[in-house]
């Protein structure tokens, strides 16, 4: 998956989480926004979400 695709999907999840909080999508105990935020966290940890220059710098620093 390309980096821009991951970033756009994270943006979609953030917007959907905000919409779910504001307009009270039928969710018990705000489960939908919580799941969106957890998915955003795991997408940020995906190896393709880093720029290649930063990834190379991280390898050199180790």
C-alpha positions in Angstrom: 0.0 0.0 0.0 1.3 3.4 -0.8 2.0 6.0 1.9 -0.6 8.5 0.5 -3.3 5.8 0.6 -2.5 5.1 4.3 -2.7 8.8 5.1 -6.0 9.2 3.3 -7.5 6.2 5.0 -6.4 7.7 8.4 -8.0 10.9 7.5 -11.2 9.1 6.6 -11.2 7.3 9.9 -10.6 10.5 11.8 -13.5 12.2 10.0 -15.8 9.2 10.6 -14.9 9.1 14.3 -15.7 12.8 14.6 -19.0 12.3 12.8 -19.9 9.4 15.1 -19.3 11.5 18.2 -21.1 14.6 17.0 -24.2 12.9 15.4 -24.5 9.9 17.7 -24.3 7.1 15.2 -25.9 4.2 17.0 -23.0 3.1 19.0 -23.0 1.9 22.6 -20.4 3.6 24.8 -18.7 5.3 21.8 -17.3 2.0 20.5 -17.1 3.1 16.8 -14.9 6.2 17.5 -12.7 4.1 19.8 -12.2 1.5 17.1 -11.4 4.2 14.5 -8.7 5.6 16.7 -7.2 2.2 17.4 -7.1 1.5 13.7 -5.5 4.9 13.1 -2.8 4.0 15.7 -2.0 0.6 14.0 -2.0 2.2 10.5 0.6 4.7 11.8 2.8 1.8 12.9 2.7 0.2 9.4 6.1 0.2 7.8 4.9 1.9 4.6 3.5 4.9 6.5 7.0 6.3 7.0 8.8 8.3 4.3 11.7 6.3 2.8 14.3 9.0 3.9 13.1 8.8 7.5 13.1 4.9 7.4 16.7 4.9 6.2 17.7 7.4 8.9 16.2 5.2 11.5 18.2 2.2 10.3 21.4 4.2 10.3 20.8 5.4 13.8 20.4 1.9 15.2 
